[in-house]
Every structure is written in C-alpha cells, then in structure tokens.
Amino acid sequence: MTFESVVDIISKIAEPMVKPVGRQLRYMFCFNHFVEEFNERKQNLDSAKERLQDDVKAAERNAEEIYKDVKKWLEDANNEIEGAKSLENEIGKNGKCFTWCPNCMRQFKLSKALAKKSETFRKLLEKKITEVADKAPPQPIEFLPSKDFTPSEASKEALEQIMKALKDDNVNMIGLYGMGGVGKTTLAKEVGRRAKELQPPLDEVLMATVSQNPNVIDIQDRMAEKLGLEFKEKSKEGRADRLWKRLQGKKMLIILDDVWKHIELKEIGIPFGDDHRGCKILLTTRRRDICSYMVCQKNVRLGLFSEKEAWDLFRINAGLDDGDSTLNTVARKVASECHGLPIALVTVGKALRDKSEVEWKRVSKQLKNSQFPEIEQIEEKNAYACLKLSYDYLKSKETKLCFLLCCLFPEDYNIPIEDLTRYAVGYGLHQDGEPIEDAREQVHVAIKDLKACCLLLGTETEEHVTMHDLVRDVAIQIASSEEYGFMVKAVNGLKEWPFHDKSFEGCTTISLMGNKLAGLPEGLVCPKLKVLLLELGYGLNVPQMFFEGMREIEVLSLKGGCLSLQSLELLTKLQSLVLISCGCKDLIWLGKLQRLKILVFQWCSSIEELPDEIGDLKELRLLDVTGCERLRRIPVNLIGRLKKLEELLIGRYSFRDGMLLVDVTAQEE
C-alpha cells in the first residue's frame, strides 16, 4: 500500500470527526456571532408575534373563531421568548465582545444554548400563518326573551292577531300601528321570538329599522349582516338582486320597524307577492294610513295601557307601595297625565322615585298645565310633556349635555359612546389638567344614568347606545329652543343645503350628519356656533372661506368631501377636530390650532405623512390616525414633542409593511 493511499484512508476516517470538532470550536471562538444571530431572530419573532396578536384581536372583535394552530403558535412563541430571558441575562453578565474569555467553558455552554434557541426561533418563524380565524357566523336577531315582554291587555290582543295572521296563507303583509312610545318595537321583537318557534319552522326571521328617511343601502346591510351575506356589488340595484336571490324560495318573516312612508320592497331586495307566498312581512308604524299604502291584508292596532295596568307599571318604576296614602293619591294623578303610554309611565315614574310629596304635587300641576303649541296631536303633547319632565329631573349638567348630544345623530342610529366623548370634550366637559380618561368616565356615568331612566337604550354592543325616536323628537325640541340653539337636520341622504334664508345668529350647534351634501354655501355667519357636524358627498370641496364667520367653533366633525386645513386657520378656539374619510391637504396649517385637544384622521387615504407642525399642538391629548393606509411617515421626535398626549390610536391598517415607523412612545429628554 502506498503512502498516498494511507493518507487518503486516514483522511476519510478523520473527516466525520473534524466537522463536529469544528462546530465545537465555533461555540468557543464565535461567541459574538451567536449573540447577534440570537438577538436578530428573537427580534423577528417578537415582531411576528405582535403582528399576529393584532390580527387575532381584530378577528375577535368581529366575533370570529380563532384557529387552534394560531393559538398554539402564539403560546409557543410566548414561551420561547420568555424562556430566552435567562440567556439574555447571561449575555449581559458576560458582555458581548470577548473572544478570549477566562471562563472558556462558560462561554462554550452559552454559545451552544444561544445556537439552540436561535434554531427554535427559526423553526417558529418558518411556519407561515396566512389566516387566523374562521369568519364570524351570521349574527342572529336578538329577540327578547319572554321574561322581558310585559304584556298588557292591548298587547296580548295584538300579539294574538299577528300570530294568527302569520299562519294564514292568504296574509303576507301585516301592519302594526299605534302612537310613538306605545311599545310597537317591543311587541314586534316578541313576534320575532315566537315566530322562530313556529312549526313548521321558518328559514329566516329578519328585522330592520326603516325610519323617517329610509336609506336602502343601510337596510340592505342590516339584513345581509344577519344572513352572513357579503355584497360585492356597490349599486343598490346589484345589492338588491343578490339579496333577492339569497332570500328567494325561503319561508321567512321580515320585520320592518318604524315605517313612515311607502317603501318599495323590490328596491331593497325583498321577494314578495303571489310568487313568493313564503315571505311574510310585519311592518310597524305610527300612522294607520301607511298600512293602507303598503296594502296590508291585516291591520293591527296596539292600544294604550288600561288605567289599572298604567298604575301598576308607574308604581313599580316610581318605587311606591300599593296602599292608600296621600302620596299615592297625588301619584295616581301624575300617572293619569301619562295617559297609558308606557314610555311616559316608565320615564316619569323613574324621574320621581324617592321624591318628596311637595315635589310630586308640583309635577302633577306642571304636567296638567304643560303646553306644546307646535304639536297638534293631543297624545303627542302628553308624551312630550312627560319626557321633557324626565329630562328636567336629570341630576347633572353633564348628563343633560350627553342627552342633547345624542339627538345630533340620525334617527335610530347606533351612537358610538367614544364619539360622544370626543364631542363632549370639545363642548367643555373636559377641564384643563384633567386626563381624557376622566371625561370618558363622566360620559359613561351619564350614559348609565340615561339608560337607567329609559331616555337611552342599549344595543348589541356595550360601545353603542340608541335613542327611541319619540325621545329623540323631544330632545330635538328641547335643544332647538333659544336656550340651547341647536339646529338638527341629521337625516339620511340629504343632498341640498337645507337652511336657505335662515339666520344663524343664535345658533350654537349644527348637525348635518347622515347626509351626502352635494353643495355648501360660500360661507356662514354664525357668531355663536360651537359645534358643527357635517357629512358631505364624495369629492365636494369645502369653500375656502366657509368657516370665516364661525370663529367661536370648538368642535368640528367632517365626514367625506375635501378640505384644505388652511381654511381652519381662524378657528383658534377649536378643541376637537374629527375628519373621517376626508380628502385632506395643507396639513401644515394644523399648527395654528393651538387649543386643539383631540385630533382625528380616520380613513383619510390622502394622508401620506404627518406634518412636523402637529408637534406644536401643546394641548393635544388624543391623536387618532386609524385606517390611514397611505400614511408612511411620522417625523422623528414629533410624538415626543406632544408633552400632554395621552392617547395615540394607530389601527392595524394604518401602516403598510416596509414603511418607516418611528417609536411612538413618549421620548425622554
């Protein structure tokens, strides 16, 4: 055997031994490499975990079911990151930059542990997660449980007639009518609950509120949400066709609540008529003639409470015993002024709970002598007087303010409590030096009080409230008085400016929410205006001089349209500026608004960067840039300059991957 052959054999024998030895030597002499690799992969895993957690939170807000493997990945990632803290401590003790360590064995072991942990991080990062949850199932209509339905003789009779009509093959349109506040919506929900128990069962039971100014798109959206249906079409006609196909051939009950005028069912997408006998419709309305216009085969009147029923309901809400007493004698007189109207009996009863006999006598006289000359129907006058009394008895000015602010939103609107907070802060609820959270708590306390006395109603979520349309009418009546100076035209789809030839001299608040205004006057003279809420059509430019005559304004909310911020330079008292889906330009002028406390840019797609001048807003407490998907840059140190900033909202869609994102925590000087 030659020498070369021997060397070759020895080399082959040694080769598998050299590689492991090389790896072991790397653990000893390449410590910095393992530290850098560990830190980089841990940082990447941290970022991936945070992004996934944001996606999970968003899915949970939509009531979606999170996949098990997503939960497992987050759990594993969290455990590995937590477990890495001991290694980070060891790195800190040893320092990063020593190649020749006196304790070589310690360095060797630490390098090996870092490499092992880095490999674990790598494997977790390689698991690509593209979806986090199943889409939320269709949300069923939440009809009242039977214990929440307190029937009167009138409601029991009406319920019996409606249920009988639902079983009649010759009846497919039922009209339920009665005055505002008598309980039509409550009864309709009870019908919906019982209809779901019919045999044979119905395929669908849907409910949608129509209101005085019907918005077909909104009605379609509400019905589609309950069906789990997604519209790809943008036009009303295309959406109606898709909804029609989804419902066609089904056995169903559709409840249309609060109808004020004739509506075209086909325009919405409701299959109806002789070719769709399985579709039954129950509509509720204040007006008997609407039942005729809609060609209802069965009309059902919901009457008022009897004297005994009215007294029992009133007594319970007022906290009175059912015995004979001087107080009860006066209380019965007060109850009689409610004229058997449930909403009046409940609100007045709650308002007078625990009041003195002297107070009861004063109220009895006040209700008897109350006058609303602008209201023709005697029943409505009685209802207005009772609800106005409930308002008068609200305990605090903050609660009264929140009540009146609620009437600025459109009828039957789910009012976001956070929006109320932002308007209330600008309206003076927030005192200098107090945190925004204190104002938010005040609003929540006020909402709780208003719900307790039935002037506001809860919704399916804790973040929203709604207002009975009769209560809203009374709120507008109060707010429109000279004392408050509100001007409210918050309806659906108004396109023309509604206030021609009107003086705004005494006007403090204007609401044109819920509209799609196609034009604005060049300017308004509103020397006392404090609050302006506008909703504009797509692409409408706000005139440059529009705000010149309203220099006292403190709250401005603008949805839609296009706005140059230069036009706001004279609004030096502005405290809340809310811009939603608005084309914004000339943002550098924001620096002029030195008293601004709340600045909101929601879904403003034209904004690509925040101007450095925002850092000059020394009173700013809340900055919200939710949904600004083109926003790419926040100047370095801008957030740090906002010394009073308490809340920064950047939604999960605010930034695109790969854009510059600064540290948004307050920076230490």
Order of alpha helices (4+ residues) and beta strands (2+ residues): alpha-alpha-beta-alpha-alpha-alpha-beta-alpha-beta-alpha-beta-alpha-alpha-beta-alpha-beta-alpha-beta-alpha-alpha-alpha-alpha-alpha-alpha-beta-alpha-alpha-beta-beta-alpha-beta-beta-beta-beta-beta-beta-beta-beta-beta-alpha-beta
